[in-house]
Amino acid sequence: MVIGIVGAGSWGTALAQTFACNGHKVYLYARRSEHREELEITRENKKYLPGVNLVETIIISKSLAETVLDRDMILMAVPTQTFRSVYEEVSNILIKYNENPVILNVAKGIEKKSHLLLSEVAKQVRSDSRYAVLSGPSHAEEVGRFKPTTVAIASSDINLSKELQRELMTSRFRIYANDDLKGVELGGALKNIIALGAGISDGIGFGDNARAALMTRGLVEMTRIGTAMGAKRETFSGLTGLGDLIVTCDSKHSRNRRCGILIGEGMKVSDAIKEVGMVVEGITTTEATYELAGKLNVDMPITETIYKVIEGKINALEAVDILMGRDGKVE
């Protein structure tokens, strides 16, 4: 395949490595010209994926048009809250030249203003989008170094999922095909909320018991709102639900967990985000999910409590007291 990757952050770069080593022709595009120049000269993404030398066949694109035109697949690797505007740019170029390649999105989140999943945003931008999503327990720092990783690719068209599975799977990057697009997208987005909570717990100084409780009850919340939105319950027990939840709550690579740790240690949310230095999707996803749960009348006490911490309405220790002091429930 000929693949254009829009977004040269850690994830876009790691997947460029994986696909290029699998024999695909890969074009990698960074928005900032100085970033493109650095990638071309040093062949290293020093800010987002340091210590990884780019595969020599990866082409650093000079423009968005060069990245997306005459390609079999476009990989969208941009932050959730900029997905709409960037995909509008991409679509305008493709429509002008009457092209409609596969769009594979790897961002994990919910659009804040609209509360839409990114597949729904993609359909609004271009109704005939051939859209799929890649998700699962997969930190870029490991994928870029070819450490064994397993993910899922989901599309409403299972044949498209299987086609991408055949083309993109390698001996170190195993892919499962899935047709529960909504469930896979929601799992990838919602686990970031719970990872923030796990980080806050760790930052306060609590232990494994508290983190295990947050992960387990967090999975219940993820499943609860997911099924209310039409996703399959079993999807949340798979790679893109439970699997991604485990790695994001436990890993040193998780920016959502790291942000939570800083908040738990007493840092302001805005300062914690700056300290992480990359997009913390869990912050905006928490806000969007809290509002969405209210609209759907879905009970999400962990999400609600983390939202109040983010908004500065309560501190981390007060959040613990609220969750632990709730009335007894039946599991």
C-alpha positions in Angstrom: 0.0 0.0 0.0 0.9 3.6 -0.4 0.1 5.3 2.9 -0.1 9.0 3.9 0.2 9.7 7.6 -1.2 13.1 8.8 0.4 13.9 12.1 4.0 13.2 13.2 3.5 12.9 16.9 4.7 9.8 18.8 1.9 7.6 17.4 2.0 8.7 13.8 5.8 8.2 13.8 5.6 4.8 15.5 3.1 3.5 12.9 5.2 5.0 10.1 8.0 2.8 11.4 5.8 -0.3 11.5 4.2 0.1 8.1 7.4 1.1 6.3 9.2 -2.0 7.7 6.3 -4.1 6.4 7.0 -3.0 2.8 4.5 -0.2 2.4 5.5 3.2 1.0 4.9 5.7 3.7 4.6 9.5 3.6 4.8 11.2 7.0 3.6 14.8 7.4 4.2 17.2 10.3 2.2 20.4 10.5 5.1 22.7 11.5 7.7 23.3 8.8 10.6 23.3 11.4 9.4 19.9 12.6 9.4 18.6 9.0 12.9 19.9 8.5 14.2 18.3 11.7 12.7 14.9 10.8 14.3 15.2 7.3 17.7 16.2 8.6 18.1 14.1 11.8 15.8 11.2 10.9 14.6 11.3 14.5 11.5 12.6 16.1 13.4 14.0 19.1 10.4 15.5 21.0 7.8 12.8 20.5 9.7 9.6 19.9 13.4 10.2 21.0 16.0 7.5 20.4 14.2 5.9 17.5 15.9 6.3 14.1 13.3 6.6 11.3 13.3 3.8 8.7 15.2 5.1 5.7 12.3 4.5 3.3 9.9 6.9 5.1 9.3 10.0 3.1 8.9 13.3 5.0 6.1 15.1 3.1 6.5 18.8 2.3 2.8 19.5 2.1 -0.6 18.1 3.2 -1.5 17.6 -0.5 1.6 15.5 -1.2 0.7 13.4 1.9 -2.9 12.5 0.9 -3.1 12.5 -2.9 -2.9 9.2 -4.8 -2.7 7.1 -1.6 -4.4 3.8 -0.8 -4.9 4.9 2.8 -4.7 8.0 4.9 -3.7 7.5 8.6 -5.1 10.3 10.7 -2.8 10.7 13.7 -3.9 14.1 15.0 -5.4 15.1 18.5 -9.1 14.5 18.9 -10.1 18.1 19.2 -8.3 19.1 16.0 -9.5 16.0 14.0 -12.5 17.9 12.4 -10.6 20.8 11.1 -7.7 18.7 9.8 -10.0 16.2 8.2 -11.9 19.0 6.5 -8.6 20.1 5.0 -7.8 16.6 3.9 -11.3 16.0 2.5 -11.3 19.2 0.5 -8.1 18.2 -1.2 -9.3 14.6 -1.9 -12.7 15.8 -3.2 -11.1 18.3 -5.5 -9.2 15.4 -7.2 -12.1 13.0 -6.9 -10.3 10.6 -4.6 -11.7 8.6 -1.7 -9.0 6.5 0.0 -9.5 4.5 3.2 -9.3 6.7 6.3 -7.7 5.0 9.3 -8.0 7.1 12.5 -5.8 6.5 15.6 -7.0 9.3 17.9 -8.9 8.3 21.0 -11.4 10.7 22.3 -14.8 12.4 22.0 -15.3 15.8 20.3 -15.9 18.2 23.2 -18.5 20.6 21.8 -20.6 18.1 19.9 -20.1 15.0 22.1 -19.6 13.0 18.8 -17.3 10.1 18.2 -14.7 10.8 15.5 -16.4 8.3 13.1 -19.5 10.5 13.4 -17.4 13.6 12.8 -15.9 12.0 9.8 -19.3 11.3 8.3 -20.4 14.9 8.9 -17.3 16.1 7.0 -17.6 13.6 4.2 -20.7 11.3 4.0 -18.9 8.7 1.9 -15.8 8.3 4.1 -14.3 4.8 4.0 -13.5 5.0 7.7 -11.9 2.7 10.2 -10.3 3.0 13.6 -7.2 1.4 15.1 -7.2 1.0 18.9 -5.9 -1.2 21.7 -3.2 -1.5 24.3 -0.4 0.1 22.3 2.1 2.7 23.5 4.0 4.4 20.7 7.3 4.1 22.6 7.0 0.3 22.3 5.5 0.1 18.8 8.2 2.3 17.4 10.8 -0.1 18.7 9.0 -3.1 17.3 8.0 -4.6 20.6 5.1 -7.1 20.3 1.8 -5.3 20.3 -1.8 -6.4 19.6 -4.6 -4.1 18.5 -7.9 -4.1 16.7 -9.1 -2.4 13.6 -12.8 -1.7 13.5 -15.1 -0.5 10.8 -18.9 -0.7 10.2 -17.8 -2.7 7.1 -16.1 -5.9 8.5 -14.6 -6.6 5.0 -12.7 -3.3 5.2 -11.5 -4.3 8.7 -10.3 -7.6 7.4 -8.6 -6.0 4.4 -6.6 -3.6 6.6 -5.8 -6.5 8.9 -4.3 -8.5 6.0 -2.3 -5.5 4.7 -1.0 -4.0 8.0 -0.4 -7.0 10.4 3.2 -8.0 11.0 5.0 -10.5 13.2 5.3 -7.8 15.9 2.1 -6.0 15.3 -0.9 -8.3 15.5 -4.3 -7.0 14.4 -7.8 -8.3 15.1 -10.7 -7.3 12.8 -13.8 -5.9 14.5 -17.2 -4.5 13.3 -18.2 -2.7 16.5 -16.9 0.7 15.5 -18.7 2.5 18.2 -17.6 0.2 21.0 -13.9 0.3 19.9 -13.9 4.1 19.7 -15.6 4.4 23.1 -13.2 2.0 24.8 -10.2 3.9 23.5 -11.7 7.2 24.6 -13.2 6.3 28.0 -10.2 4.4 29.4 -8.3 7.7 29.5 -10.7 9.0 32.1 -10.0 6.1 34.4 -6.2 6.4 33.7 -6.4 10.0 35.0 -8.1 8.7 38.1 -5.5 5.9 38.6 -2.8 8.5 38.3 -4.4 10.7 40.8 -4.6 7.8 43.2 -1.0 7.0 42.7 0.0 10.6 43.1 -1.8 10.8 46.5 0.2 7.8 47.5 -2.4 5.1 47.5 -1.5 1.6 46.4 -2.5 -1.3 44.2 -5.8 -1.9 45.9 -7.1 1.6 45.1 -5.9 1.4 41.5 -7.4 -2.1 41.0 -10.7 -0.8 42.3 -10.7 2.2 40.0 -9.9 0.1 37.0 -12.5 -2.5 37.7 -15.3 -0.1 38.6 -14.2 2.1 35.8 -14.7 -0.7 33.3 -18.2 -1.0 34.6 -18.8 2.7 33.8 -17.3 2.4 30.4 -19.5 -0.6 29.6 -22.6 1.1 31.0 -22.4 4.2 28.8 -21.1 2.2 25.9 -24.1 -0.1 25.8 -26.4 2.9 26.3 -24.9 4.3 23.1 -25.4 1.1 21.1 -22.0 -0.5 21.5 -21.6 -4.3 22.1 -21.0 -5.2 25.8 -18.4 -7.8 24.9 -16.2 -5.2 23.1 -15.3 -3.7 26.5 -13.9 -7.0 27.7 -11.5 -7.1 24.8 -8.3 -5.4 23.6 -9.9 -2.0 23.0 -11.7 -2.0 26.4 -10.1 -4.0 29.2 -6.7 -4.3 27.4 -6.3 -0.6 26.7 -7.5 0.2 30.2 -4.8 -2.0 31.8 -1.9 -0.5 29.9 -3.1 3.1 30.2 -3.6 2.9 34.0 -0.4 1.0 34.7 2.3 2.1 32.2 5.0 4.6 32.7 4.4 5.7 29.1 0.8 6.8 29.8 0.5 10.6 29.6 -3.0 10.4 31.1 -1.7 8.5 34.1 1.3 10.8 34.4 -1.0 13.9 34.3 -3.1 12.3 37.0 -0.1 11.6 39.2 0.9 15.3 39.1 -2.7 16.3 40.0 -2.7 13.8 42.9 0.6 15.4 44.1 -1.1 18.7 44.3 -0.3 20.4 41.0 -2.9 22.5 39.2 -4.5 20.8 36.2 -3.3 23.4 33.7 0.3 23.1 35.1 0.1 19.3 35.0 -0.8 19.3 31.3 2.1 21.7 30.6 4.4 19.4 32.5 3.4 16.4 30.4 4.2 18.4 27.3 1.8 16.4 25.0 -1.9 16.2 24.5 -3.7 14.7 27.5 -6.8 13.4 25.8 -8.4 12.3 29.1 -9.0 15.9 30.2 -11.4 16.9 27.4 -12.8 13.3 27.2 -13.8 13.6 30.9 -15.6 16.8 30.3 -17.4 15.6 27.2 -18.3 12.2 28.9 -19.6 13.9 32.0 -22.0 16.0 29.9 -22.9 13.1 27.7 -23.7 10.9 30.7 -26.0 13.6 32.0 -27.9 13.7 28.7 -28.2 9.9 28.6 -29.0 9.6 32.4 -26.2 7.2 32.9 -24.7 6.8 36.3 -20.9 7.4 36.2 -19.7 8.3 39.7 -15.9 7.9 38.9 -16.2 10.1 35.8 -18.3 12.6 37.7 -15.8 12.8 40.5 -12.8 13.2 38.2 -14.6 15.9 36.3 -15.1 17.8 39.6 -11.4 17.6 40.3 -10.5 18.8 36.8 -12.9 21.7 37.2 -11.4 22.6 40.6 -14.6 22.0 42.5 -13.0 19.4 44.8 -9.5 18.3 45.5 -8.1 14.8 45.0 -8.5 13.7 48.6 -12.1 15.0 48.7 -12.7 12.9 45.6 -11.6 9.8 47.4 -13.9 10.5 50.3 -16.9 11.0 47.9 -16.3 7.7 46.1 -15.6 5.6 49.2 -18.5 7.1 51.1 -21.2 6.3 48.6 -24.1 4.1 49.6 -23.5 0.4 49.5 -24.3 -1.3 46.1 -24.8 -4.8 44.8 -22.2 -5.9 42.2 
